[in-house]
Amino acid sequence: MTARLPRATYRLQLHADFPFRAAQKVLPYLARLGVSDVYLSPIWESAPGSTHGYDVTDHSRIDDDLGGEGAFRRFAARARELGLGVVVDFVPNHMGIQGGHNPYWEDVLRHGQASRYAHFFDISWRPLKRALEGKVLLPVLGDQYGRVLERGELRLERDGGQFFLQYYDRRFPLSPRSLWALLEGVEAHLPERVAQDTRAELASIARSVANLPRSVTPDLTGADREARAQEAAVVTRRLDALTRESRAVRDVLDAAVSFVNADTARLDALIQEQNYRLAFWKVASEEINYRRFFDINDLAALRMEDPRVFEWAHTKLFELVRDGLITGVRLDHTDGLYDPAGYFAALQQGAAQALGARYAQGEPLPLYVVAEKILEPGEVLPDAWAVHGTTGYDFLAQLNGVFVDGAAEDELTAIYRRFTGDRDGYGEHLYRGKHLIQRVSLPGEVNVLTEHLERLAESDLRARDFTLSALRSTVREVIACFPVYRTYIRADGSREPGDDAKIDRAVNDARARSRHSGSNVDPSVFEYLRGVLKLDAPDARARAAYADFALKFQQLTGPVTAKGAEDTAFYRFGRLLSLNEVGGDPALFGTPPRSFHASARARADHWPHAMLAGSTHDTKRGEDTRARISVLSEIPQTWSAYLSGWSPLIRRLERDTDLGRAPTSPDTYALVQNALGAFPLTGDADLSGLTGRLSAYMLKAAREAKQRTGWASPDSEYEAALDALVRGLMADGSFTSSLRELHARISPYGAQNGLSAALVRLTAPGVPDTYQGCEGWNQSLVDPDNRRPVDYAWRARTLARLEKRHAGGGLNLAQELLEGYADGGVKLLVTWAALQARAAHPELFGQGTYQPLEAGKYLLAFARAHAGQLAVTVAPRLTLSLTREQSPWAVGEVWGNRQLTLPVTGTYRNALTGETLRVRSEKVPVAKVLEDFPLALLIREKPA
């Protein structure tokens, strides 16, 4: 059995305002557009009101906010009627735990280590801080615990037979055994008129509570945990029945509750008996003892390596795979898993079993699976992984860089430095960002890991004198210097080729930086960590212990790198913001065509079904926002002149604060780039919508940069100055007139970049994904701006127009749409025509070889060939430089005598315009290929 492989996907972002019912209405349009599969954001039960679905609260249920399982089954059935597969986003790494909506987490809070679900979550029950032993730290309070308690914000409450700690609208469950202090002897306070049976029942309930095993009882079996949970449930039911039957019981229990609430010491004593410790959210990150998704307290990591957790989490998924409703899976944040390779294999085995087949490593995969994975420059996806490739961030970065003129790097760097005063390269920002994340956002995770390393060192005579401080400094420095998101050493000692070299590089760089900084950490500590990470152990027992640490270490390097790069350094280093994109490296100033070709050929050879992305729910800017910003690399002197003209106004709008001028120049530099990239193509006079979007973006960007404000400690004065600058600039007629003028100059060349990128994405090796709405222009900013509603009515009308007119007059239609390019119809044409070509030639685009074509500096051109079929993609780049602004489009004579080398002669049809091109020699003038339309998808017609 082999997987159903998508030809092309279309991503839909589901939420309560766009549920399955609404998405189902879009399916006929998507089928006509030419995609083979609809690709959904997470469909699993998530926190109420979630707009993205990544805060899953129950993997065994489909989200009621989206319509529930019935609505999903109807959606999938309709998709199947239309010939569409359904790829779903699955979140194996973590769960949402906020607000009391996750029943499994709530059970852990109630029962602690004795919970039936304690093994679900990665909790350190015996941390270095002894006060936390056997407890989960919950950083949820708005102030110091003592102050919250004294103000009466924490209260004991009763609801029927259940008792809770109430903190505003959040209820925390109580450990059943802790109720003994509340119920002991309470029956004696019942009025004399109360029946003896009622008294006896209340006393019996109290004794049952007292006899419950403690949460920290060692060696509890699964049966013990189940029995304890059942006994606690029985106690609750009995007490609930008693309170319904007897007003006197209710009164005496409420009196007991009031008595506790009136005495801070008693209330505190009850709280201390719980399986969790409530703490001030601002100061708890250093001591937090459950692994999180990044630094988000409301997302707790799952121990998916536990077979019991895996089976529970995937039961519903495999049921839907078995029923033919789900045909593919996109996996979120796989670098957070303990053993990604093992997880992928287990997923394929489970899918095979659901489909009534068997799977073994090396056999064809039964389920289409792509994994979210950021590949650093030079890094490759492990060949043995049981997936079809990545979700496309690597492709996105490679393609994005094609439209940046690498020759302008020095000049744009100089402009950036003059304007911002920032002399550091991206690498230095990344290094500092990773250190900052470890100190501020993830210190608890670093501490847990360091304590683990200290226990290993204590058992080694040569390492037992290493101090906790030295070990912590070493761990931080090595993580800060790690060259990739993570390595993939497994428990059996196997690893990916190059993993040892990556560890060596990180340790060597860390040692050098430590020595340069004057740190007093002994070099032998670095060597000890090197040996542990490479599993260089004296015996099998130590090797197993080293492996456990190494796998935990790998789970931390990924989040630190992601937060240090994408959520810190990307917002500090803004030389050319189109390069600051997920999957990219802002230090690399563009992608030479030869590098793109090498990557595309490797993908064709090794990962022909990997996903190809242009925009995603995670991208910092939409693909067409980036496309316009990239044009600045072609006009550095012009850009510098505009900056000089805007500077006096910017300076007047800045404010003096105690910490210096606000906003900072780097923030301002980011603002004007984003304003240019997102400027409405229609040139609307009313820019209020853009102003609000820019203000929201800049607030998030400044907080992510963590320099003058931040999420944990917002600086209201700085943020007010930032908002004032945005609104002041966008309200100033001279600025908006100048910005509109510059935008008008670069807009067609940005549009050309967007059209070329779309065509390449839709024809390169891999499975092209179109993010919702990106068949038209996508000038979005960072989320949630990129989840705004999509106008499908306009798209459906435009598609009907294409279907009606393309066959009879493709060129005229294409030229008409190009002339009115601002509405996005021309991008819809390119998308539709390319998808129709893929549908007509599935083997050619799905299995075809990849051949770069010699085309000169201003073209990205390649051929796909399979079994006598041939397609040629011709995508212009750097067209402002090519045309020297003498023509808005790269057509006809602007190409001069440049030639395109085609693989074979014959007759070709341009799928975008319907034009026929007869080629009699291997070289054909580009001016002829692009005579009337500025890009081409040439399909060789077979001889009659």
ABEGO torsion letter per residue (X at the ends): XBBBBBABBBBBBBBAABBAAAAAAAAAAAAAAGBABBBBBBABBBBBGBAAGABBABAABBBAAAGEAAAAAAAAAAAAAAGBBBBBBBBAABBBABGGABAAAAAAAAAEAABAAAAABBBBABBABAAABGBBBBBABABBAAAAAAAGABBBBBBEABBBBBBEABBBBBBAAAAAAAABGAAAABBAABBAAAAAAAAAAAAAAAABBBAABBGBBAAAAAAAAAAAAAAAAAAAAAAAABAAAAAAAAAAAAAAAABAAAAAAAAAABABBBBBAAAAAAABABBBBEABAABBBBBAABAAAAAAAAAAAAAAAAAGABABBBBBGAAABABAAAAAAAAAAAAAAAAGBBBBBGBBBABBBBBBBBBBBGBBBBAABBBAEBAGAAAAAAAAAAABBAAAAAAAAAAAAAAAGBABBAAAAAAAAAAAAAAAAAAAAAAAAAAAAAAAAAABAAAAABBAAAAAAAAAAAAAABABABBABBAAGBBBBGAAAAAAAAAAAAAAAAAAAGBABBAAAAAAAAAAAAGBBABAAAAAAAAAAAAAAAAAAAAAAAAAAAAAAAAABAABAAABBBGBBAABBEBBAAAAAAAAAAAAAABAABBBBABBAABABBAAAAAAAAAAAABAAAAAAAAAAAAAAAAAABBBBAAEBOBBAAAAAAAAAAAAAABBAAGBABAAAAAAAAAAAAAAAAAAAGAABBAABBBAAAAAAAAAAAAAAAABAAAAAAAAAAAAAAAAAAAAAAAAAAAAAAABBEBBBBBBGAABBBABBBOAAAABBBBAAAAAAAAAAAAAAAAABAAAAAAAAAAAAAAGAAAAAAAAAAAAAAAABAAAAAABBBBBBBAEAABBBBBBBBGGBBBBBBBBBGAAAAAGGABABBBEAAAEABBBBBABBEBBBBAAAGBBBBBABABBBAAAAAAABABBBBBBBBBX
